[in-house]
């Protein structure tokens, strides 16, 4: 895909800042006069939104985005070797816009909506589009503005919702679904069975799917990175078991597998699967599972290879199994494959978060198996992409629980070992210091730079004010103006995030999202579901015409101004990056 035009290569206004000048003359007594001005901050951009005032030292142009560490800061370098701080927008698609508004403003013409939306993104200081994009938002689609984008390598979603697209006869099973009353009972969303051999098959097929959508993406210079999957379908791997500061706990994936049904056509699932085996359970305990159409090699599960005999395993765990395999059925039999968590003598008292009271050898085995599971998430994706595309960076998103929940270290290490080059971590606007600490801990362990998944709401001052309890649990504020203030505080903290060695490891943010989310009835967006920008002028009752010639207004109330503050913050961050790379003293962001 080749872009045809851009904001880029030109000077772009990225912020307006009021200031006053106090003039004192030399008369006796001295006379003073104060005058007010507005400063338009203008930053030059190259074709790919790289900062022309900040060439990246040591960068050799390759025609693609790169990342380098300069003066202790990780930075993207654009294809022209200019610094690029990712200010991307998730979910740039019109799906949440009211159908009446979409028709009246754009005549249901997505290309018109895209051109208008791209112009607005740029006006508020955003420079790229994240995953869940409309194809009309991509470079060369005819909108007149071209922005870099993150290619969404969507296997995680395709294997669940569109299995035929990647050549599968049915979806890949959910690791969360096979628990009986002794197993994990909390919220679990969906976690793909990445030990299913079809996971590797699907990732190879996904390369062809993306070529069909985008063309020869391995030579596309507009791609900042290939975003491998959506972690919402890998729920159990996203966070840890600590749950501090109101952050939800995440169950240990390997413990959930060890206590899950091995056959999804039997209770507690009672499904209708062509391939009913839960492959993660088979790979843990016993590959010689009856009626397995894949015919996995017997004796090659993790436990069989490690212990050899069931007696050796029993001696290590203090257990009394009679077989690695099925011996009487899930939840009632005496084989390891039949385990459902009822054996508290070695599994402990039902603690799926931190394994309190568990036999130490069993816990060590679960952690080691967890490493293999986490590695298997990304190794097939990385291998499939790298067999076709050796140019683009590989991004793994998004982890750290919700905000300061953090990651299990064994998972973070496995992701690095599997080939992740950039992590997407999360944020907690209420507990900034804890979020900084948990994200810094991931960097200290892996040394991988990160972008930050970021969302903030002002539910009471939005078109979803009639759903007052739906705001972001850790970042919901009373007005759009206060929302903008926290965007500023948060983003300066994100930009200033450091590892314990002093490295600045964040390379940008991933803002959720372009438009308020109709499916969540939540004020995530820069714009309302009536496609009105929260700028204090459009998301209001009165009708008017915006600067691009489109109608705006018609809301049921007058909502506040979020985007002016966002624009100023985005500009301020870019200015700090420029000054830092030029070696000039920059304002201290004050966070570590």
C-alpha positions as CSV (number, residue, x, y, z in Angstrom):
1,X,0.0,0.0,0.0
2,X,1.5,3.3,-1.1
3,X,0.5,6.6,0.3
4,X,-0.2,9.5,-2.1
5,X,-0.1,12.6,0.1
6,X,0.4,13.7,3.6
7,X,0.3,16.5,6.1
8,X,3.9,15.6,6.1
9,X,6.9,17.4,4.7
10,X,5.2,20.6,5.8
11,X,5.0,22.7,8.9
12,X,2.1,21.7,11.0
13,X,0.4,23.6,13.8
14,X,0.2,21.3,16.8
15,X,-0.7,23.6,19.6
16,X,-1.8,27.1,20.6
17,X,-0.5,28.5,23.8
18,X,-1.6,31.9,25.4
19,X,1.1,34.0,27.0
20,X,1.6,37.6,28.1
21,X,4.6,40.0,27.6
22,X,5.3,42.7,30.3
23,X,7.1,45.7,28.8
24,X,8.9,48.2,31.1
25,X,10.4,51.4,29.7
26,X,13.2,53.5,31.1
27,X,11.3,56.6,32.1
28,X,11.1,57.8,35.7
29,X,9.1,56.4,37.2
30,X,9.2,53.3,35.0
31,X,6.0,52.6,33.0
32,X,4.8,49.1,32.4
33,X,2.4,47.6,29.9
34,X,1.1,44.1,29.5
35,X,0.1,42.6,26.2
36,X,-1.5,39.2,25.5
37,X,-0.6,36.9,22.6
38,X,-1.2,33.4,21.4
39,X,1.8,31.3,20.3
40,X,1.2,28.8,17.5
41,X,3.6,26.0,18.0
42,X,4.7,24.6,14.7
43,X,6.7,21.4,14.2
44,X,8.0,20.2,10.9
45,X,7.2,16.7,9.9
46,X,8.6,14.4,7.2
47,X,6.4,12.2,5.0
48,X,5.8,9.7,7.7
49,X,5.2,12.2,10.5
50,X,8.8,12.0,11.8
51,X,10.1,15.2,13.5
52,X,12.4,16.9,11.0
53,X,13.9,18.9,13.9
54,X,15.0,15.7,15.6
55,X,17.0,13.4,13.3
56,X,17.9,10.2,15.2
57,X,21.7,10.0,15.8
58,X,23.1,6.8,14.5
59,X,20.1,5.9,12.3
60,X,20.9,4.5,8.8
61,X,17.8,4.8,6.6
62,X,16.3,1.4,5.7
63,X,13.0,2.6,4.2
64,X,11.1,1.3,7.2
65,X,10.5,2.4,10.8
66,X,13.2,1.4,13.3
67,X,13.8,1.7,17.0
68,X,17.1,2.9,18.5
69,X,18.2,3.9,22.0
70,X,19.7,7.4,22.0
71,X,21.0,9.2,25.1
72,X,19.2,6.6,27.2
73,X,15.9,7.0,25.5
74,X,14.2,4.5,23.2
75,X,12.8,6.1,20.1
76,X,11.2,5.2,16.8
77,X,13.0,6.5,13.8
78,X,10.8,7.1,10.7
79,X,11.9,5.8,7.3
80,X,13.7,9.1,6.9
81,X,15.5,8.6,10.3
82,X,13.6,11.4,12.1
83,X,12.3,10.8,15.6
84,X,8.7,9.6,15.8
85,X,6.8,9.4,19.1
86,X,3.8,7.2,18.6
87,X,0.5,9.1,19.3
88,X,-1.9,6.5,17.9
89,X,-5.6,6.2,18.0
90,X,-7.3,2.8,18.5
91,X,-10.5,1.8,16.8
92,X,-10.5,4.3,14.0
93,X,-13.7,3.0,12.4
94,X,-17.3,4.4,12.1
95,X,-19.1,1.5,13.8
96,X,-20.1,3.4,16.9
97,X,-21.5,6.5,15.1
98,X,-25.2,6.9,15.1
99,X,-26.6,5.7,11.8
100,X,-28.7,8.8,11.3
101,X,-25.7,11.1,11.8
102,X,-23.5,8.9,9.6
103,X,-26.0,9.1,6.8
104,X,-26.8,12.8,7.1
105,X,-23.1,13.9,7.3
106,X,-21.5,11.5,5.0
107,X,-24.2,9.8,3.0
108,X,-22.9,6.5,4.3
109,X,-19.7,7.2,2.4
110,X,-16.9,5.8,4.5
111,X,-14.2,7.6,2.5
112,X,-15.7,11.0,3.4
113,X,-15.9,10.0,7.1
114,X,-12.3,8.8,6.9
115,X,-11.0,12.1,5.3
116,X,-12.8,14.1,8.0
117,X,-11.6,11.8,10.8
118,X,-8.0,11.9,9.6
119,X,-8.0,15.7,9.5
120,X,-9.3,15.8,13.1
121,X,-6.8,13.3,14.4
122,X,-4.0,15.4,12.9
123,X,-5.4,18.6,14.3
124,X,-5.3,17.2,17.8
125,X,-1.7,16.0,17.5
126,X,-2.2,12.3,16.7
127,X,0.2,10.9,14.1
128,X,-0.8,7.2,13.5
129,X,-3.6,4.7,13.7
130,X,-3.7,1.7,15.9
131,X,-5.5,-1.6,15.4
132,X,-9.2,-2.0,14.6
133,X,-8.9,0.5,11.8
134,X,-11.2,1.0,8.9
135,X,-9.3,0.3,5.6
136,X,-10.3,3.8,4.5
137,X,-8.1,5.3,7.2
138,X,-4.9,3.7,5.7
139,X,-2.4,5.4,3.5
140,X,-3.4,5.7,-0.1
141,X,-7.1,5.2,0.6
142,X,-7.9,8.6,-0.9
143,X,-8.5,10.7,2.1
144,X,-5.8,13.1,1.2
145,X,-4.0,12.6,4.6
146,X,-1.7,9.7,5.1
147,X,-0.7,8.5,8.5
148,X,1.4,5.5,9.6
149,X,-0.4,2.6,11.1
150,X,0.1,-0.5,13.1
151,X,-0.7,-3.6,11.1
152,X,-3.1,-5.8,13.0
153,X,-2.0,-9.4,12.7
154,X,-5.4,-10.6,13.7
155,X,-5.0,-14.4,14.3
156,X,-6.2,-14.1,17.9
157,X,-9.6,-12.9,16.7
158,X,-9.8,-14.9,13.5
159,X,-9.4,-18.3,15.2
160,X,-12.4,-17.4,17.4
161,X,-14.8,-15.4,15.2
162,X,-13.7,-16.2,11.7
163,X,-12.0,-19.6,11.7
164,X,-12.7,-20.4,8.1
165,X,-10.8,-17.3,7.1
166,X,-7.6,-18.9,8.3
167,X,-8.6,-22.4,7.0
168,X,-9.9,-23.9,10.2
169,X,-13.1,-26.1,10.4
170,X,-14.0,-24.6,13.8
171,X,-12.9,-22.1,16.4
172,X,-10.0,-22.8,18.7
173,X,-11.2,-23.6,22.2
174,X,-11.3,-21.3,25.2
175,X,-9.1,-22.3,28.1
176,X,-11.6,-20.5,30.4
177,X,-14.5,-22.7,29.5
178,X,-13.7,-26.1,30.9
179,X,-13.9,-25.5,34.7
180,X,-16.3,-27.3,37.0
181,X,-17.3,-26.2,40.5
182,X,-13.8,-27.0,41.8
183,X,-12.1,-24.9,39.2
184,X,-11.7,-21.2,38.6
185,X,-15.0,-19.4,39.0
186,X,-14.1,-15.7,38.4
187,X,-14.3,-13.5,35.3
188,X,-12.2,-15.0,32.5
189,X,-13.3,-13.5,29.2
190,X,-11.6,-15.8,26.6
191,X,-8.1,-17.4,26.4
192,X,-7.2,-19.2,23.2
193,X,-5.9,-22.7,23.5
194,X,-2.5,-21.8,22.0
195,X,-1.3,-25.4,22.4
196,X,-3.8,-26.5,19.7
197,X,-1.7,-27.4,16.6
198,X,-4.2,-25.3,14.6
199,X,-2.9,-22.2,16.3
200,X,0.3,-22.6,14.3
201,X,-1.7,-23.4,11.1
202,X,-3.8,-20.3,11.6
203,X,-0.9,-18.0,12.0
204,X,0.7,-19.1,8.8
205,X,-2.6,-18.6,7.0
206,X,-3.0,-15.1,8.6
207,X,0.0,-13.9,6.5
208,X,-2.1,-14.6,3.4
209,X,-5.1,-12.9,4.9
210,X,-3.2,-9.7,5.5
211,X,-1.7,-9.8,2.0
212,X,-5.2,-10.1,0.7
213,X,-6.3,-7.0,2.7
214,X,-3.2,-4.8,2.4
215,X,-1.2,-6.1,-0.5
216,X,2.5,-6.9,-0.1
217,X,2.8,-5.5,3.4
218,X,6.4,-6.7,3.8
219,X,7.5,-3.7,1.7
220,X,5.1,-1.1,3.1
221,X,7.0,1.8,4.7
222,X,3.9,3.2,6.4
223,X,3.7,0.3,9.0
224,X,5.3,1.4,12.3
225,X,5.1,-2.2,13.6
226,X,3.1,-5.4,13.2
227,X,0.8,-5.7,16.2
228,X,0.5,-9.4,17.0
229,X,-3.0,-10.1,18.1
230,X,-5.4,-8.7,20.7
231,X,-4.7,-9.6,24.3
232,X,-8.4,-9.5,25.2
233,X,-8.6,-13.0,23.7
234,X,-5.6,-14.1,25.8
235,X,-7.2,-12.8,29.0
236,X,-5.4,-15.0,31.6
237,X,-2.0,-13.9,30.4
238,X,-2.6,-10.2,30.7
239,X,-2.0,-9.6,34.4
240,X,-0.9,-11.2,37.6
241,X,-2.5,-12.4,40.8
242,X,-1.8,-9.4,43.1
243,X,-4.8,-7.3,42.5
244,X,-3.6,-4.2,44.3
245,X,-5.3,-0.8,44.2
246,X,-8.7,-2.2,43.0
247,X,-7.1,-3.8,39.9
248,X,-8.7,-7.1,39.1
249,X,-6.7,-10.3,39.7
250,X,-5.8,-12.6,36.8
251,X,-5.8,-16.4,37.3
252,X,-2.6,-18.4,36.7
253,X,-3.1,-19.8,33.2
254,X,-1.3,-23.1,33.8
255,X,-3.3,-23.8,37.0
256,X,-6.5,-23.2,35.1
257,X,-5.4,-25.7,32.4
258,X,-4.3,-28.2,35.0
259,X,-7.8,-28.2,36.5
260,X,-9.8,-28.0,33.2
261,X,-11.7,-30.6,31.4
262,X,-9.7,-32.4,28.7
263,X,-12.6,-33.2,26.5
264,X,-15.0,-30.4,25.6
265,X,-17.7,-32.7,24.3
266,X,-18.3,-33.9,27.9
267,X,-19.3,-32.2,31.1
268,X,-18.8,-29.4,32.2
269,X,-18.7,-28.1,28.7
270,X,-21.0,-30.5,26.7
271,X,-19.9,-29.0,23.3
272,X,-20.1,-30.2,19.8
273,X,-16.5,-30.1,18.7
274,X,-15.0,-31.9,15.8
275,X,-11.7,-31.9,17.7
276,X,-12.9,-32.0,21.4
277,X,-9.5,-32.3,23.1
278,X,-8.2,-29.4,25.1
279,X,-4.6,-29.5,23.7
280,X,-3.1,-27.4,26.5
281,X,-4.3,-30.1,29.0
282,X,-3.0,-32.9,26.9
283,X,0.4,-31.2,26.5
284,X,0.5,-30.8,30.3
285,X,-0.5,-34.3,31.4
286,X,-0.9,-36.9,28.7
287,X,-0.8,-36.6,25.0
288,X,-2.2,-40.1,24.5
289,X,-5.8,-38.9,24.6
290,X,-8.5,-41.1,23.2
291,X,-10.3,-40.0,20.0
292,X,-7.6,-37.4,19.3
293,X,-7.8,-36.7,15.5
294,X,-4.4,-35.0,15.6
295,X,-2.6,-38.1,17.1
296,X,-0.2,-36.3,19.3
297,X,2.8,-38.4,20.2
298,X,2.2,-40.4,23.4
299,X,4.6,-39.8,26.4
300,X,5.6,-36.3,25.3
301,X,3.5,-34.2,27.6
302,X,5.4,-31.9,30.0
303,X,4.8,-34.1,33.1
304,X,5.6,-37.4,31.3
305,X,8.8,-36.1,30.0
306,X,9.9,-34.6,33.3
307,X,8.9,-37.4,35.7
308,X,8.9,-40.6,33.5
309,X,6.7,-42.5,36.0
310,X,3.6,-41.6,37.9
311,X,5.3,-42.7,41.1
312,X,8.0,-40.1,40.6
313,X,5.4,-37.4,40.1
314,X,3.5,-38.5,43.2
315,X,6.6,-38.4,45.3
316,X,7.3,-34.8,44.2
317,X,3.8,-33.5,44.6
318,X,2.6,-35.6,47.6
319,X,-0.2,-36.8,45.3
320,X,-1.8,-40.2,44.7
321,X,-2.6,-40.4,40.9
322,X,-2.7,-43.8,39.2
323,X,-1.9,-42.5,35.7
324,X,-0.8,-39.4,33.8
325,X,-3.8,-40.0,31.5
326,X,-7.5,-40.5,31.9
327,X,-8.5,-43.1,34.5
328,X,-12.2,-42.7,35.2
329,X,-13.1,-39.4,33.8
330,X,-12.7,-35.7,34.4
331,X,-13.6,-34.7,38.0
332,X,-14.0,-38.3,39.2
333,X,-11.1,-40.4,37.9
334,X,-7.6,-40.9,39.3
335,X,-5.5,-39.8,36.4
336,X,-3.7,-36.4,36.2
337,X,-5.8,-35.7,33.1
338,X,-8.9,-36.1,35.3
339,X,-7.8,-33.4,37.8
340,X,-10.4,-30.6,38.4
341,X,-8.8,-28.9,41.4
342,X,-10.6,-31.0,44.1
343,X,-7.3,-32.3,45.5
344,X,-6.5,-29.5,47.9
345,X,-3.9,-31.6,49.7
346,X,-1.4,-30.7,46.9
347,X,-3.3,-28.0,44.9
348,X,-4.0,-25.9,48.0
349,X,-7.2,-24.1,49.0
350,X,-8.5,-22.9,45.6
351,X,-6.2,-20.0,45.1
352,X,-6.0,-19.5,41.4
353,X,-4.2,-16.2,41.7
354,X,-1.2,-16.8,43.9
355,X,-1.2,-20.6,44.6
356,X,-1.1,-20.2,48.4
357,X,-0.9,-23.5,50.2
358,X,0.1,-25.4,47.0
359,X,2.8,-28.0,47.0
360,X,6.0,-26.2,46.1
361,X,7.0,-28.7,43.4
362,X,3.6,-28.5,41.8
363,X,3.8,-24.7,41.8
364,X,7.3,-24.9,40.2
365,X,5.9,-27.2,37.5
366,X,3.0,-24.9,36.8
367,X,5.3,-21.9,36.5
368,X,7.6,-23.7,34.1
369,X,4.7,-24.9,32.0
370,X,3.3,-21.4,32.0
371,X,6.6,-20.2,30.4
372,X,6.0,-22.7,27.6
373,X,2.4,-21.7,27.1
374,X,3.4,-18.0,27.0
375,X,6.2,-18.7,24.5
376,X,3.7,-20.6,22.3
377,X,1.5,-17.5,22.1
378,X,4.0,-15.5,20.1
379,X,6.5,-17.9,18.7
380,X,4.1,-19.1,16.0
381,X,3.1,-15.5,15.2
382,X,6.7,-14.3,15.0
383,X,7.8,-17.2,12.9
384,X,4.9,-16.8,10.5
385,X,5.5,-13.1,10.0
386,X,9.3,-13.4,9.8
387,X,9.1,-16.1,7.1
388,X,7.5,-13.4,4.9
389,X,8.5,-10.0,6.4
390,X,11.9,-9.3,7.8
391,X,11.6,-5.5,7.8
392,X,9.0,-4.5,10.3
393,X,9.1,-4.3,14.1
394,X,7.0,-6.8,16.1
395,X,4.8,-5.5,18.8
396,X,3.0,-7.6,21.4
397,X,-0.1,-6.0,22.9
398,X,-1.4,-5.3,25.5
399,X,-0.4,-6.5,29.0
400,X,0.1,-5.5,32.5
401,X,-3.5,-6.3,33.6
402,X,-5.6,-3.2,33.9
403,X,-3.3,-0.4,34.9
404,X,-0.9,-1.2,37.7
405,X,-1.8,-4.9,37.9
406,X,1.6,-5.8,36.3
407,X,2.6,-9.0,34.5
408,X,3.8,-12.4,35.8
409,X,7.6,-12.2,35.2
410,X,7.7,-15.7,33.6
411,X,5.2,-14.5,31.0
412,X,7.1,-11.3,30.2
413,X,10.3,-13.3,29.8
414,X,8.7,-15.8,27.5
415,X,7.3,-13.0,25.3
416,X,10.8,-11.6,24.9
417,X,12.3,-15.0,24.1
418,X,9.6,-15.7,21.6
419,X,10.6,-12.6,19.6
420,X,8.5,-9.7,20.8
421,X,10.4,-6.4,20.2
422,X,8.0,-3.8,21.6
423,X,5.6,-4.4,24.5
424,X,2.3,-2.6,25.0
425,X,1.8,-2.0,28.7
426,X,-1.2,-0.4,30.5
427,X,-1.8,2.5,32.8
428,X,-3.6,3.5,35.9
429,X,-4.5,7.2,36.1
430,X,-5.5,6.9,39.8
431,X,-2.3,5.2,40.9
432,X,0.4,6.7,38.7
433,X,3.4,5.7,40.9
434,X,2.2,2.1,41.0
435,X,1.7,2.0,37.2
436,X,5.2,3.4,36.7
437,X,6.6,0.8,39.0
438,X,4.9,-2.2,37.4
439,X,5.7,-1.0,33.9
440,X,9.3,-0.3,34.9
441,X,9.6,-3.8,36.4
442,X,8.6,-5.3,33.0
443,X,11.3,-3.2,31.3
444,X,13.9,-4.1,34.0
445,X,13.2,-7.8,33.3
446,X,13.0,-7.7,29.5
447,X,14.8,-4.6,28.3
448,X,12.0,-4.2,25.7
449,X,10.8,-0.7,25.0
450,X,7.0,-0.1,25.3
451,X,4.1,1.9,24.2
452,X,1.3,2.5,26.7
453,X,-2.4,1.5,26.2
454,X,-4.2,4.6,27.5
455,X,-7.9,5.5,28.0
456,X,-9.6,8.0,30.2
457,X,-13.3,9.1,30.4
458,X,-15.5,11.9,31.6
459,X,-18.8,9.9,31.7
460,X,-20.9,12.6,33.4
461,X,-19.9,15.2,30.8
462,X,-20.5,13.1,27.7
463,X,-23.3,11.7,25.5
464,X,-23.3,8.6,27.8
465,X,-24.0,10.7,31.0
466,X,-27.2,8.7,31.4
467,X,-25.0,5.7,32.2
468,X,-23.1,7.3,35.1
469,X,-21.6,4.0,36.4
470,X,-20.0,3.0,33.1
471,X,-16.9,5.3,33.2
472,X,-13.4,3.9,33.3
473,X,-12.9,2.4,36.8
474,X,-9.5,3.9,37.3
475,X,-9.8,7.1,35.1
476,X,-13.3,8.6,35.1
477,X,-13.5,12.3,35.8
478,X,-16.4,14.8,36.2
479,X,-15.7,17.0,33.2
480,X,-14.0,16.9,29.9
481,X,-11.7,19.7,31.0
482,X,-10.6,17.7,34.0
483,X,-10.2,14.7,31.8
484,X,-7.8,16.7,29.7
485,X,-5.9,17.7,32.8
486,X,-5.3,14.1,33.7
487,X,-4.4,13.3,30.1
488,X,-1.6,15.9,30.5
489,X,-0.4,14.6,33.9
490,X,-0.6,11.0,32.7
491,X,1.2,11.6,29.5
492,X,4.1,13.6,31.0
493,X,4.5,10.7,33.4
494,X,4.4,8.1,30.6
495,X,7.0,10.1,28.6
496,X,9.2,10.3,31.7
497,X,8.9,6.6,32.6
498,X,12.3,5.1,33.5
499,X,13.7,1.7,34.2
500,X,16.0,1.2,37.2
501,X,19.0,1.8,35.0
502,X,17.7,5.2,34.0
503,X,16.5,4.3,30.5
504,X,13.5,6.1,29.2
505,X,11.6,3.1,27.8
506,X,8.3,4.4,26.5
507,X,8.0,5.3,22.8
508,X,4.4,6.5,22.7
509,X,0.8,5.8,23.6
510,X,-2.1,3.9,22.1
511,X,-5.2,6.0,22.8
512,X,-8.5,4.2,23.2
513,X,-10.4,5.4,21.2
514,X,-11.5,7.6,18.3
515,X,-15.2,7.5,19.1
516,X,-17.2,6.8,22.2
517,X,-17.9,3.0,22.4
518,X,-21.6,2.2,21.7
519,X,-21.0,-1.5,22.8
520,X,-19.8,-0.4,26.2
521,X,-22.0,2.8,26.5
522,X,-18.8,4.6,27.6
523,X,-17.0,7.9,26.9
524,X,-13.7,6.6,25.6
525,X,-13.6,8.8,22.5
526,X,-12.3,12.0,21.2
527,X,-15.8,12.2,19.6
528,X,-19.3,11.4,20.7
529,X,-21.5,8.8,19.0
530,X,-23.0,11.8,17.1
531,X,-19.5,12.3,15.6
532,X,-19.1,15.5,17.5
533,X,-15.6,16.4,18.9
534,X,-15.4,17.1,22.6
535,X,-13.9,20.5,22.0
536,X,-16.5,22.7,23.7
537,X,-17.8,23.8,20.4
538,X,-19.1,20.7,18.5
539,X,-20.3,18.3,21.2
540,X,-23.0,20.9,22.2
541,X,-26.7,21.6,21.7
542,X,-26.3,24.3,19.1
543,X,-25.7,23.4,15.5
544,X,-22.7,24.9,13.7
545,X,-20.2,24.1,11.0
546,X,-16.7,22.9,12.0
547,X,-13.4,24.1,10.4
548,X,-13.6,21.3,7.7
549,X,-17.1,22.3,6.6
550,X,-19.1,19.6,8.3
551,X,-22.1,20.1,10.5
552,X,-21.6,19.6,14.2
553,X,-23.7,19.9,17.3
554,X,-27.2,18.6,18.1
555,X,-26.3,17.0,21.4
556,X,-28.8,16.8,24.2
557,X,-26.5,18.9,26.5
558,X,-23.4,21.1,26.2
559,X,-20.3,19.0,26.8
560,X,-16.9,20.3,27.7
561,X,-13.5,20.7,26.0
562,X,-11.2,17.7,26.0
563,X,-9.3,18.0,22.7
564,X,-7.7,21.4,23.3
565,X,-5.9,20.1,26.3
566,X,-5.0,16.9,24.4
567,X,-3.5,18.9,21.5
568,X,-1.4,21.0,23.9
569,X,-0.1,17.9,25.7
570,X,0.7,16.1,22.5
571,X,2.6,19.1,21.3
572,X,4.5,19.5,24.6
573,X,5.6,15.8,24.6
574,X,7.0,16.2,21.0
575,X,8.8,19.4,22.0
576,X,10.4,17.5,24.9
577,X,11.5,14.8,22.6
578,X,13.1,17.3,20.1
579,X,14.9,19.1,22.9
580,X,16.2,15.9,24.4
581,X,17.6,14.6,21.1
582,X,19.2,17.9,20.4
583,X,20.9,17.8,23.7
584,X,19.2,20.8,25.1
585,X,17.8,21.0,28.6
586,X,14.2,19.9,28.7
587,X,11.6,20.4,31.5
588,X,11.9,17.5,33.9
589,X,8.8,15.4,33.7
590,X,9.4,14.3,37.3
591,X,8.5,10.6,37.1
592,X,10.4,7.5,37.7
